[in-house]
Amino acid sequence: MQPGKNRLLTALVGLVCTAAAPAQETRNAERTAGYHDHARLGQELRALVERAGPRATLDVLARTSAGREVWLLSLADTGPRPPEDRQAVLLVGGVSGNDPTGSAVCLGLARQLVDALGDEDHDLHDLLASRQVYVVPRLNPDGCERFFGDVWHAQPHNARATDHDRDGVVNEDGVNDLDGDGIISVMRIPDPHGTWLADPDHPRLMKPADPVEGLRGTHRLELEGLDDDADGHRNEDGAGGVDLDRNWPHFFAPGNSQHGQYQLSEPENRGLATFVADHPQITLALLYGLHDNLIDVPKGKTRGPDGQSYRDLHPDDVARYQHIAKAFKEQTGLTGSDGSNPEGALFAWLYSQRAITTFAIRPWWPLDRKPEPASQPTTQPDASPDTETAEDGDDAKPKPEKDGGKRDRKKTDENKPSDDPLGRRVTGSKWLAWADASGRPDAFRTWTAFEHPSLGAVELGGFAPFVQTAAPAAELPDLVTAQATFLAHASALLPAVEARPPVTDELGADLWRVELTLVNTGYLPTHTAIAGHTRQPALVVRPELPAERIVGGQRAQRIDRLAGSGGAADVQWLIRGKAGDTFSLNVYQRALGSIKVPVRLSAGNGGTP
């Protein structure tokens, strides 16, 4: 088709979409009910700070390429130690642009935390009285803002202009809402050389053609759109961007423009990375998004190409994660997830390179629970022109397998949002059954014939954008409540180093043996196993005395790790002094802070003033 005609078609599509704008606004308001766009998010956070008073601050962690703020909310109640000397907990949501739920849950937790300030009966009160809490409710505001746009098109990326097709021009050929319904659907294009075919078990769905199984493709799939730049391709260079959850240093995969030109290339990620590096007291991180390492705890068996680095968990940390996972499942009611991919992901960087105990949480996963009966008749399987009609209910009741379903449980790709935007939109029998049983006929669009300006007869359909990542608004309060319960539990597990009263023994000639025992009364160790692998700083104990008075023992005693649940270690020195002399032992680790232990040289009182 000639470029001039192509531009005319694009203009006509734009006129159709403009004419449908009021209807789109109404539909969009219904779709996004219960969620906050960037402007409302800022208003909500400022209101929380005003309500919390001096116990909260709101800062700008970074600014996106589109100029939006990445907000950082800091919270701490009054307690025995000043906030800057406490261990800290980091909460992050909205890393992926196509995940509204994670951001909504993180914002809901911020509300709960503000409610807990000064309320001794609140489950989160102890957390705020003993820790500092940092909340980044939306790391990717540019990407998340697409959820609130007039036309729904789910992408994980931020808004950086990116030349995906490498032709020297950016964003010149994006998707197009051809039928003006406010949704970018999937185009099912008949093609005898295509790589997709209708799933014989679930005719509304598609499946990849597998030559090994003797399956020949009947269609190719593309997102709804035109060849705007008349180069023979469609949608190859639309709204660009970088996937922030593929831009972190751990197992970063270079060479893909959607991962960024280099590690931490994006201002959003760079701002958070700098903040984490500047705040080593962060000892626990909870990330609410599309990854999970608690429902499906990694086995810790896979290493990197160098044979040294660990891909997910250090094997010595696995059992502890598994133990915490049991409580997580009980407290949240979650039983399923689609696992995680650590390549370039934030949760993997925090754990593997910062040695922070990090829980990746997908707070909404409806596939493994029994859906509530629908108040409206469910959508019936459609008869596609080139497929056989399934019996009513076949999608909701898969045929039993001889192995008791084990094969289906292992084969999770068809029911999880994959990295492939097309696969995510046309596969997933469990998602289809959930959509039907939940009474959401808009969740999956029946394949509908459409006359494409250049392709001819095609069909538009598939799962609507965000269906698999945006929880219904009515479920959000319960999701927040469940995660608040686990947040209170997880924060209570942090290491807590205590010093027993020092013991002093007089040896004669103004020479004393001073011994100190440190005990970790918390559940978690002072250092994760990965901390030893990456050589994180140890606990260091120093007598605050001139060097000439320390006769025996290293002036700075190192304790590489205190195990949790009562793990203890002894350190001792030979000190010159006289009975009655006093000084302090300084116990320090950058994440745990400093403890001053007073000592009095005495043979009768155990060494404590």
N, C-alpha and C positions, 0 to 999 in steps of 0.2 A: 504494500500500500504506500502511496506517495506521502511524503512528510506533511504537505499541506492538508490533505484529507485527514491525516491522523490528528493533526492539531484541531481540526474542526470537530472531530468526534470527541476529543477530550473536552472541548468547550461545551458541547452539547451535554455530555455527562455532568459537567459542572452546573449547567442550568437546571438539570433534573434534580441534582442534590440541593441546589439553592431553593428551588420551589418546595422541596420536602423538608426544609429546615425546621419549621414549627413542629411538625410531627416528630422529627428526630430529637428535638429538645425534650419533648414530652417523654419519648421512649427512653432517652438518656437519663432523665430524672428518675424514672422508675428503676432502671438498671443499677444506678449508683446509690440508691437510697441506703442510708446507714454508713456511707463512706465520705471521706473528706478530701476535696481537691486541695491544691497547694495553698490557696488563699485561706480557706477555712481551717486548714491544718495550722497555719501560722496564728490565726486568731485563737484557736483552741489552746495552743501552747502558751501564748501570752496570757490568756485567762488563767491557766493553771499556775503560772508564775505569780500573777497578782494574788491569787488565792493563797499560795504557799508563803508569800512574803520573803524574808531574808533566807529562808531555808531552801530556796530554789533560784537558779539562774538559767537564762536562756541565751545561748551563744550561737554564732554562725560558724559551723565547722568548715564549710567550703561554699563556694558559689559555682554553679554548674555553667556549662557553656551557654545556656540560655538565660543565665542570670538569676536563677532561682536559688534560694538559700537551702543549705543542708543544715537543719536545726540540731542543736545539741542541748538537751535539758539535763541539768545537774541537780540532784536532790540529796539532802542529808538532814536528818533531824538532830536535835541536840543530844549529846551523849558524852561518855567519859573521855573520849579522845576527839580532838578537832578533826573535821572531815578530811583535811589534807593528809592526816597521819593514819587514815584507816585503809583497810583493804577496800577495793572497789569492784562493783559489778557493772558490766556493760550489757545493755540491751540494744539490739539493732533490728530494724525491720525495713521492708521496702527496698531490698538490694536489687531485686529483679523488677523490671518495669511491668511485667505481666502478672504480678503477685499483689493484688490489693489487700488480700486477707492478712498477710504478715504485717503490713504497715498498720492496718486497723487494729490488730491485736496489740501491737507495740504501743500505739497511742492509748488504747484502753488500759494497758498496764500503767502507763504514766498517770492516768486519772486515778487508778487504784492507789498508786504510791502517794499521790498528793492527799487523797482521802485518809491515808494512814498516818500522815504527819500529825503528831501530837495525840493520836488516838491509841492508847495502850491496848485496847481490845482488838485492834485490827491485826489480821494475820501478818501483814507486812511491816508492822511497827518495829519489831526487833531488827529487821534488816536495815531500816533507815536510821535507827539509833546507834547501830554498830558499824555500818558500812557507808560508803559513798556510792551513789547509784548514778550512772550516766545512761541517758536514753537518746538514741538516734532513731526516731520513729520512721524516717524515710530517707534512706541513703541516696536513692535514685528518684528525686522528685520529677525530673524531666520525663523519665520513662513511665512513671506512675501516672502522670497527668494524661497520658493517652486513654486511660480508663474513663476519663471524664470528657473526652472529645465527642464531637457530633457523630463521628464515624468510628465504630469500634474496630481496632486493629491491634491485637496483642503482640507486643514485642518486649524482650527483656532489656533492650539497649537504652542508653541515655540518648541525648539529643545532639551529640557531636556530629557535625557534618563529615560524612565518611564516603570516600570514593570506592564503593564496593566493587564496581566493575572496572576500576582503574583506567578510565578513559579521560581523566583530567577534569571531569565535571562531576559535581556532587548533587545528589538528590534530584536527578532529572527524570527518573522513570520509576515512580512508586505505584502502589496499588490504587485501584479506582473502584468506587462503589457504583457499579454499573446499573444496578436496579434501584438505587436510591433508598434501600431499606435501613441504612445506617449501620450495616455490618459488612465487613469484608469476608465473604464466604470463600469456599474452595470451589474452583472450577474443575469439573470432571469432563475431560476432553476425550472423545473416542479416538483411539489410536492403536492399530494392531501391533505396533512396536512399543507400546507403553509398558511401564513397569508396575502397574497396579491393576487389580481386578476386584470385582465385588466379592466380598466374603461369603462363601456358600452357606455358612452357618448363621450369619447375621447380614442379610442382604442390604440393609441400610449402610453398612460399614464397608470399608475397603481394606484390602490386605496386599502387601507386596507380592508380586509374582516371584515364585521361587523355582528357578529352572531345575533344581535338584529334585523337587517334587513333581516335575513335569507340568508346572503351572505357567501358562502363557498369559502375559499381560494384555489387557483390553483397553486400558485408559492411561493417560498421563494426567497428573494433577498439577495445578497451579493456583496461586491465590488470585482472586478476582481482580482483573485489571486489563489495561491496554498497553500497546507499545507506544508510549508517549514520545519517545525520541526517535522512533522509526529506524531502529538499528536491528530489527529482526528478533528482539527479545522483549519480554514483558516483566516488569517489576524487578528488574535486576539491579536497580540502583535507586531505591526509594529513600524514605527518611532514614538517614544513616544512623550511626551510633555504635557504641561499644557496650558489650555485655559486662557490666561491672562485676559479676560473679565469675568471670573468666579472666580478670585482669590483675589478679593477685599473684605474688611471686611463687607460691608453692605449686610446682608442676605446671607453671605457665606454658602454654603452647603458642609459640611465635608463628608468624606467617599467616595468620588469619586476621583480617582487618576488623572482624567483629570482636576479637579478643584485645584489641588495642595494639598500637605500634610497639609498645614495650610495657613491661610490668609497671603498674601504678601510674600509667600514663594519664589517667582521668583525674580531674581535680577532686571529685567526690571521694575516690579511693585514697588519693594522696593526703587529703585532709584528715581522713579517719586514721590512716596509717601513722601520720605524724602525731596525732593525738594519743594513740595507743603507745607509741614509743616514748612520748613525753610523760606518760602516766603509768609507770611500771607497777603501781599498786593494783592495777586491774588483774584480779586473780580468777575471775569467773566471767564468761561471756555466754549469753543466750541469744541466738539468732533466729528470728521468726521469718521463715521464707519457704522455699521449695526444696530445701535439703533436709535430710534427717539422719541422725546417728544415734537415736535412742530407741526407736521402734525396731530398726534394723541396725544393730550395733556392728560396725565393721569388725572383721576377724583379726586384723593386725598382722596378716601374713604376707602382704604384698609390699615389695620394696621397689625403689625406683631403678632406672637403668644403671645407675652407679653401684647398685648392690648395697648401698649404705642407708640412703634416706628411706623413710617409711611413707607409703602412699597415703594411708589414712590414720590408723592408730598404732602406737608402739604396742607390741604384744603384752608388755607388762602393765599397760593401762586398760586393757580390754575388760578384765574381770571387774574392775571398779566401775566402768561404764555400764556393764551389764547389770550390776547390782543397782545402780541408780536408775537404770531403765525400767526395772520392775516397779519402783515407786512411781515413775513417770506415767507408766501405763495405767496404774491403779488410780492416780490422781486426775488424769486427764480423760480417761476413757478411750484414748486412742489405741488402736490395735494394728493399724496398717499404715504403710507409706510406700513411696517409690524409691527409697534409698537415697544415695547421694553420689555426687561426682566431685572429688576433691580438686580436679584440675583447674587451677587458677581461681579457686573459690575462697571466699572470705573466711569461712569457718575453718578450712584447712590451714590457711596462713596463721590464724590466731593460735591454733593448737600446735602446729608443726614447727613454726618458726618463732613464735613468741612464748610457747610452752604454757599457754593459758588453758585451763580446763574450759572447753567450749562445747556447748550443746547446740546442735543444729536441729531446729524444730519446725516441722510442718504442722501448724496448728489445726488445719482442717483437712480431713481425709474421710469422705463419706462412704467409700466403697465397701468397707468391711463392717458396716453396721446395718441392721435391718431398717430400711426406710419406713417412715410413717406412711400410712395409707393416704393416697392422694384424694383430695376433695373433688377433683375433676377427673373425668375419664382420661386415662393415659393415652399417649400417642400410639397409634397402631403401626406395625411395620409396613413400610410402603412397598409397592410393587414397582421395581425399577424396570425400565424398558428391556434391559439385557440380563435380568436376574429372575430367579424364581421367587414367588412370594413365600415368606416364612409363615408358619402357623402362629396364631396369636399367642404371645407370651414366650415365644422361643428365645427372645433376647434376654428376658428376665430369668429364664430357667435353662441355663446351659446343660447340655446332655452330660450325664455322669460319665466319668472315665474309669477305666479298669484299675487305674492306679490310685483311686480314691481322690483324685484331684491334685495329686502332687505335681504332675506335669504342668497343670495350669498355674499353680502357685509359683513355680519356678519361672514360668514364661510371663514375666511381668511387663514386658515392653508394650504390649497392646493396651494396657490399662493405666499407663502412667504418662504424664506429659513429658515427652522426649525432647531432645534438643532439635529435632526435626519439626519445623512448624506445620508441615503438611501431615506428617504421621500423627501428630498430636490432634489434628482436626478431623481425622477420618477413621481412626481405630479406637478400640476400647469397648468391648462388650459390656463390661461392668459399669462403665460410665453411662452407656446407653440405657442399661437397665435402671440405674439410679435416676437418670433424667426422666424416664417413663414413670417409675414408681413415685417420684417426687412431684409429679404433676407439672413438669416444666416443659411443655411442648416447644417452647422457644429455644430450649437448650440445644436441640439437634434439628437442623433445618432439613426437611425432606428434600431430596434431590428434585429440583425444578428446572424444566426446560427453559433455555434462554438462547436467543439468537445473538451471538457475539458478532460485533462489526467486522472482525477479520477472521475469526475461527469458524464461524458458522454455528451450527447447532451444538451447544454444550449444555451442561447442567450445573446449577449452583446449589450448594448444600454443605453438609458437614456440621460438626459441633460449632456453636457460636464462640467467638473469642471470649476469654476469661471464664468460661463455664467451669473449667477444671481448676481454677485458681481463685475465684471470687466466691466466698461463702455467702449464702443467702443472708441478708441483713438481720433477719430474725434470729440467726444462730450466733451472731457475733458476741452478744453479752455472755452467753454460756462459754464460748471459747475463751474469752478474757478471764472469766472466773476460774476456769480450769487451769489456765496458765499461771494465774496469780498464786494458786495453791502450790503449784510446782516451784515457782520462783521462791516462795517463802521456804520451801523444803530445801531446795538446792543451795540457797545462800546460807542456810544453817549448817551445811556440810563443810564449809571452808575451813582451812587449817587454822588452829588457834594455839600459838606457842605460849607456854607459861614457864616461868622459872621457879623451881623449888628454892627454898631458903638456902643460900650458899653455906657451905661447911668450911670452917677454918681450923687448922690444926697447928699448934705451935711446935716447931721442931728444934728450937733452941738457937742461940746466937742471932736473935732477931730475924730468924728465917721461919716463914709460914707456908703451909700448903693450903691453897684455896681451890675448892672444887665446886663446880656449878652443874646442876642437872637441868636440862631443858626437856619439856614434855609437850607433845602435840596432842591436845585434847579434842581437836576437830576430827571429822571423818576423813577428809582428804589429806594426803601427805603435803608437806610443805613444797615439794617439787614433784611434778608429774614425771613419769618415766622418760618422756620425750625431753624433759628439761635436762636430764643428764646427758642425753644423746646430743643435744645442741649446746651443752656447756653453759647453762644459765648460772648466774651468780649464786653461791652458797650462802648459808647462814654464817655470819662471822661474829665472833665474840672477842672483845678487846677489854682488858683492864685499862681504865683511864688513869694511868700512872706513867711517870717517866720511865724510859726504857731501862735505865740502870737499876731500877728496883725490881725488874722482872728477871729473876735468876734462872728459872727453869720453865720450859714450855714456850711454844711460839707465842709471840706477842698477840698475833691474830690467829685464833683457833677457828678452823673451818669445819662446818657440819654440812655435808653435801645434801642430806635429806633426812627429814624426820618422818617416819611412817605415820599414817593416820591412826586414830583410835588408841592413843596412848603410847605411840612411838617415842622413845627417849634416847638421849645421848649425854654423856658426861664430858666435861672439859676441866682441866686443872692446870695450875701454875705454882711455881715456887716464888714467893714474894718476900722481899726484905721490908721489915717494918717493926713497929712496936705495938704492944697491946693497946687497943683503943683507937688505933689509926682507922680512918674511914676513906673509902673511895667507891667508885661505881664500876660495874661491868656493863659494857654496852653491847647488847645483842641486836644485830642489824641484818636485814635482808631487804632489798629494794622493793619487793612486793609486799612484804609483811610489816615494814616499818621498823621502828627502833623501840627497844625495851631497855630501860635503865634499871639495873639491879644493884641496890646499895649493899655494901660490904663493910663490916666492922671486924677488925682483927681481934678475936677473942677466943679463948679456949673453952669458955663456958656457955656461950649463948648461940652457938651454931653459926656465927658469922653474920647475923642480921642485926642492924642497928635497932 
